[in-house]
């Protein structure tokens, strides 16, 4: 993902996340993102060999989602935004018992979903891709 697109993703996610923290989580009409729906298992290249699972479904006409890392329980997404061909998810993850912010950018390339994820306070972008299960 080009740096400019990553910066745009982060800026948009800050808006979505800020609204989610204020009780106004981003909502996307599910009819606008049917191609994203399903369960996607991602093989991560950063960190190499890790797995993430993203589930996206319709919940009363609005997109709902969860993210799951390896054997951890799924985490419910608190913010969803669609920006062009990109779906952006925000969630609170827990590392060493402490809450951290996660921003996930998803794009489709044919039948493959690509993921770029940033976790607070890391500057590393975790990347991966996978197919719908």
C-alpha positions in Angstrom: 0.0 0.0 0.0 1.6 3.3 -1.0 2.5 5.7 1.9 0.0 8.3 0.7 -2.8 5.8 0.9 -1.6 4.6 4.3 -1.7 8.2 5.6 -5.1 8.7 4.2 -6.3 5.5 5.8 -4.9 6.6 9.2 -6.5 10.0 8.9 -9.9 8.5 8.0 -9.6 5.9 10.8 -8.9 8.6 13.3 -12.2 10.3 12.4 -14.0 6.9 12.6 -12.3 6.0 15.8 -13.0 9.4 17.3 -16.7 9.0 16.5 -16.7 5.5 17.8 -15.2 6.6 21.1 -18.0 9.3 21.3 -20.6 6.5 20.8 -21.0 7.3 17.0 -19.4 4.3 15.4 -19.1 4.5 11.6 -21.8 2.7 9.8 -21.8 1.4 6.2 -25.0 0.2 4.5 -24.3 -3.5 3.7 -25.5 -3.1 0.2 -22.5 -0.9 -0.5 -20.0 -3.6 0.4 -21.4 -7.0 -0.5 -18.1 -8.0 -2.1 -16.4 -7.7 1.3 -18.8 -10.0 3.1 -17.7 -13.4 4.3 -15.0 -15.0 6.4 -11.5 -14.2 5.2 -8.4 -16.0 6.5 -5.3 -13.9 6.0 -1.7 -15.2 5.8 0.4 -12.3 7.1 3.7 -11.4 5.5 4.4 -9.0 8.4 4.8 -10.7 10.8 5.8 -13.6 8.6 3.5 -16.7 8.9 1.0 -15.2 11.3 -2.7 -15.6 10.6 -5.6 -13.2 11.0 -9.3 -13.9 10.3 -11.7 -11.1 9.3 -15.5 -11.8 9.3 -17.8 -9.3 7.7 -21.6 -9.7 7.7 -24.9 -7.9 7.3 -26.5 -6.9 10.6 -29.9 -5.3 10.0 -28.8 -3.6 6.8 -25.4 -2.4 8.2 -22.0 -4.0 8.0 -20.7 -5.6 11.1 -17.3 -7.2 11.5 -14.8 -8.9 13.7 -11.1 -9.5 13.6 -9.2 -12.4 15.1 -5.5 -13.0 15.6 -4.3 -16.6 15.6 -6.0 -18.4 18.6 -7.3 -15.3 20.3 -11.0 -14.8 20.6 -12.6 -12.6 17.9 -12.8 -8.8 18.6 -15.9 -6.9 17.5 -15.1 -4.0 15.2 -16.3 -0.7 16.6 -16.0 1.5 13.5 -16.6 0.8 9.8 -16.0 3.2 6.9 -16.0 2.6 3.1 -13.7 4.9 1.2 -13.9 4.1 -2.6 -12.7 0.5 -3.0 -11.3 0.4 0.6 -13.1 -0.8 3.7 -11.6 0.5 7.0 -12.2 -1.1 10.3 -11.3 0.1 13.8 -11.2 -2.0 16.9 -9.7 -2.1 20.4 -7.3 -5.0 20.8 -5.6 -6.1 24.0 -1.9 -6.7 24.3 -0.4 -7.7 27.6 -3.8 -6.9 29.2 -3.7 -3.3 27.9 -6.1 -1.9 25.3 -4.6 -0.7 22.1 -6.1 0.8 19.0 -6.2 -1.2 15.8 -6.9 0.2 12.3 -7.4 -2.3 9.5 -7.6 -1.3 5.8 -9.1 -3.9 3.4 -9.0 -3.9 -0.4 -10.1 -6.5 -2.9 -7.9 -7.8 -5.8 -10.1 -10.2 -7.7 -11.0 -13.0 -5.2 -8.2 -12.0 -2.8 -8.6 -9.6 0.1 -5.5 -7.6 1.1 -5.1 -6.3 4.6 -2.9 -3.5 6.1 -3.1 -3.2 9.8 -1.6 -0.7 12.3 -1.6 -1.2 16.0 -1.1 1.5 18.5 1.7 2.6 19.3 3.6 0.6 16.6 4.8 2.3 13.4 4.9 -1.1 11.7 2.2 -1.9 9.1 1.2 -5.5 9.4 0.2 -6.9 5.9 -1.4 -10.0 4.6 -3.8 -11.4 2.1 -6.3 -14.2 1.9 -9.3 -15.8 0.3 -12.9 -16.0 1.3 -13.6 -19.2 3.1 
